[in-house]
Amino acid sequence: MDTDHKSVEMSSTKPLLEVQDLVKHFTVESSSLFGKKTEFVRAVDGVSLEVYPGETLGLVGESGCGKSTVARTLLRLDKVTSGQAYFDGEDIFSMSRGQLRQWRRRVQMIFQDPYGSLDPRGSVGEIISEPWVVHSGIYPKEEHQERARDLMRQVGLNPNHDGRYPFQFSGGQRQRVGIARALALRPELIICDEPVSALDVSVQSQVVSLLKEIQEEIGLAYIFISHDLALVRHISDRVAVMYLGEIVEIGQEEDIYERSTHPYTQALLSSVPIPDPATRGQRNRIILEGEVPSPINPPSGCRFRTRCWKAQEKCAQEVPKLIDRLSHGHPSACHYPELG
């Protein structure tokens, strides 16, 4: 399915996931001569987004910008500070334990570390079958082995290796095991948290292609978290760019990569490697000065202003809203997107 056709579909479809003003702050206590001091790490500070059935939303940004915290909070692995999130109309943050158990059959996660996310004491067949044990009644126990082997075939693994342990597989194969486990309950949404960052480049392409094939086959939706913009472009229908706990720009893939208006997005794109040596010198590289501010004490107004070449007095005084200022069809949080 091409991107334009997906855009038409999404405009007439209700979102599968709706997130409104998501906030997650972590408490940090420090001691000094004057006693203890309590501060808050503003890991996620007002994130709103939507994910539609069958689409891939890429979530990108530097390390520490809050991407993984968004994922963990949505899955209720971390307790939300404030905000709302609805999955197919159901309030995620008010679900009871029983409702949450049922909901997690519909939403799964692929973790960044393919080895650390797998139980080293269990065989691959047992690891893939575990969701059916936890959510009993889906398949009879006597069918678990064969169904686990079917999933291994689906993700490109030899089903005869179901008795092997994770350490006996390569990194790419272990991530395929993680994908098979995530598919076991036939979810509607999978959150992929840097799923290929620990893999070799050649293996990354194989895993991403596998994810796209599975999506086309069963109509999954993905939130694909990564710091690699080239990789995100390859798999995403829409892209949201995060900086210091906030989304600064969001839009269709071509909007972000061809018509970006936020300076942070433009700086990130300028650093993406160009494979053709003949065209490498034709692009202006944007070098950001200074360090990423502390999420404990972020700058006033626009959080990116301390590193931005467009910054004006207004940027320190007023938080820029995430709106479409240039009528490009997608919003960005910049007061002066028209400036070069």
N, C-alpha and C positions, 0 to 999 in steps of 0.2 A: 504493500500500500504506500503510495507516494505521500509526501508531506502535505501538498495542497489538498488532496482528498481527505487526509486526516483532519486538516484545519476545518473543512466544511462539516465533517462529522462531529467534531468537538463542539462547534458552535451551536449544534442542535441537540446535544447530549448533556445530561446532567453529570456533574463531576462525580467521580468515584470517591475521591478524597478532597475535602475542603478544610483548609487550615486558616484560622483567623487570629491575627495578633498573638502568635505563639511566643511565650517568654519563658526562658529557663535561666535562673540565676543560681550560682553555687555560693554557699557561704564559706568565707575564709577568715580564720581567726589568727591574729598575729600578736606577739607580746613585745612590750618595750618597757622602758623605765617608768612610763606613765600608766602602765597596766595593759590589759588586753584590749584589742581593737577588732571589731567585726566589720568586714568588708564583703562586697558581693562581686563575684565574677559574672559579668553580663555576657554569658556564652551565646545566648539567643535572645534577641531584644525586639520582638514585634514582627515576626515572620508570618506572612500570609501567602498562600499558594493554593493551586488546584491541580489535581491529576485526574485525567479523563480515562475511561475504559480503553484499553488497548494502546495507550500512548506511552512514550518514554519522556519523563521530565529529567533533564540533566541539572544537577546542583553542583556548581563549581565555585572555586575560590582557594585562597592560600590555606596552608595548614593552620589550624587554630581559629578559623573564621566562624566555626559553629555548625558546619555541615553534618558531622556525625552526631552532634548533640541533638539536632533536629530529628534525625532518624531514631535515636534512642528514646527521645521524649515521645514521639508519635507512637512508638511501640510500647510505651509505658515501662521501659526499662529504667528510665529516670523519671522522677515525679515532676510534673509541670508546675511552673510558678504561677502562670496565668495564661489565658487564651482559650480558644475553642478549636476542636478538630472533629470533623464528622466524616464517617465512612459509610457511604451509601445511605446517608441521612441519619445514622446513629451517632450519638455523642460518645466519642472514644473515652474521654476523661471522666465520664460519670458511669461507665460500665461497672457492673458488679463482677465479682470473681468468676461466676459462672458464665456471664455474658462475654467477659474477656477471653475466657477459654474457647468459646465458640468463635469469637471474632478472629482469634489468632489462627484458625484454620483457613481464613480468607486472606491473611496478610503474613508474609514470611520475609526473612532477611538472609542475604548472603554477606558474610563478614569479610573483612579485609584480609585477615590472616588465615589462609586455608588450613594450616596445620593446627594453630591454636584453637580454632573453632570446632575441631573434631576430637572426639574422645579417643585418646591413644590406646585405651584398653579394649575398645570394641572393634570388631571387624567392620569392613565397609558395608557389608550387607546388614549388619545390626544397626549401624549408624543411619543408613537410609530408611530402615524399617522403624526406627524409634518413634517418629511422629504417629505411626499407626498404633503403637503401644500406648502412647500418652493419650491420644484421642481414640480410645477403644471403640469398636463397633463399626469402623469404616470397612475393614476387610477382615475375614477370618484369619486367625493366626497361621493356619496351614498355608495360606496364600502369600504370606509376607515375603518369603524368600524369592518366589518367582516374580512377584511384582517389583521387588527391589532390583532384580536382574533386568526387568523390562526398563526401569528407569536408568540403569547403568548403560543399556544399549542406546537409550534416547540421548544421553549426554556424551556418547562416544567412548565409553569404557567397556572393557571386556567383561561380560557378565560372569565368566568363569573365575574372575578374581574377587568375587564377593566375600571370600573367606580371608582375604589379606587385610593387613592393618595399615593405617594411614602412613606410617613411616616407610612402607614398602612402595609408595607411589611418589611420583614427581610432584612439584608444586602445581603445575597445570592440571594434573590428574586429581590432586586433592581438591582443587577448586571445583572441578567437575563433580566430585563427590558432594561438595557443599551445595552445588546447584541441584543435584538430584534430590538431596534431602529437602531443599526448599520447595521442590516441585511435588513432593510426596503427597501433600494434602490438596493439590490442585488449587492453589490460591488464585485470587484475582489481582493481587498486587504484591510485587516483590521489591523490597528496598535493598539496593545493591550498594554497600558501603565500601568504596574503593576496592571493588572485587578483583581487579587485576594489577594493582600497584605493586604487589610483591612478586609478580611473575616476569619472566623474560619477555621482551618485546614481541618475539615471534609467537609466543604462547598467548600473550594478551589478545592478539588479533583472532586467534582461534576461539578463545572464550567469549569475546564480544560477538563474533559471528554466530556462535552457538546460542547466545542469549537472544539474538535477533531471530534466528530460526524458530526457537521455541515460542517467542512472542507471536510470530506469524501463524504458527501452528495452532496455538490454543488461546490467543487473544489476551495475553497477560498485559498488565500495566507495570511499568518500572519507575522507580525513582533511582536514578543512576548518579551516585556521588563520586566525584573525582576532582583532582586538581589539574588533570591533563585535558586541556581544551580541545586538542586535536582528536583525542579519543572520544570525548563527549559529543563532538560534532558528528562522528561516525554513527552514533547510536541514537541520538536524541531527536525528538520532534520539537520540543521546546526546551529552553535553557534559562535557568535562574542563576544569577551571579551574586555571591555573598561576600560581604566584607564586614569584619568585626561585628558579627552577630545580626546583621541586617541584609536584606536583599536590596541590591542597588540597581539592578536591571533585570528584566524578564521579558521573554518574547519567543517567537518562533525561531527555529535554528538559524534561518537565513537572516532574520532581523539582527540577531546578536552578532553573527559573524561577518555580515556585509554592511550593516547600518547601525552599529553600536553607537550610543551617544554618551554613555557614562565614561569618564576618564579612566576609571579603574579597569573596566572591561577593555577599553582600548589598549591600556598598558599590558594587560594579560595577553591579549591577542598578538601584540607586537613581539612577544617573547616566544611564540609558538615556532618551533623549528620548521624551516622550509626545505623540503627534500631536494628541490631543483637548485643546484649550485649557481646556475646562470641568473636566477631571479632573487637570490638572497640579498644582494646589495641594493635592491630597488625599494625595500621597505624601511621606513624610519622606525628604529627601535626606540621605545620609550623607557627610559631608566628611571624608576621611582627612587627618590631620595628619602633617607630617614627610615626608621623602624616602624613596624606596625604598632600603634598605640596599645597600651594595656587595656584589656577588657574590664579591669577593675575601675579605671578612671578614664573612660573614652573622651575624646574631644567634644566640646560643645558644638551645636549645630551639625554640620556635615562631618561625619566621622573620618572621611577620607581627606579632608581639607589640609591636614598637616603634611600630606605627601603629594598634593595636587597642584599642577602648574596653572590651573584655571582659578584657583581660590581667590575670592574677593571678601570684602568685609561682611557681606550678607551671609556668607558660608559659615562664619563663626557664630552668627546670631540666630539663625533660623534653620531648623531641620528640614531638608528638602523632601517634599512628598514624592512618592513613587507614582508619577503620572507621565502621560505622553505630552511633552512640551513642544515637540517639533512635528507632530502629526505624522510620525513614522509608523504608527500602528502598534507601538509597544512602549511601556512605561520605563522610565529610569529616574533615579533619585539624584538629580543634579540641577542646581539652579541655573547653570550656564552651559547647557549642552551645545549651544551654537558656537561657542568659542573654540578656536583651534588649539 
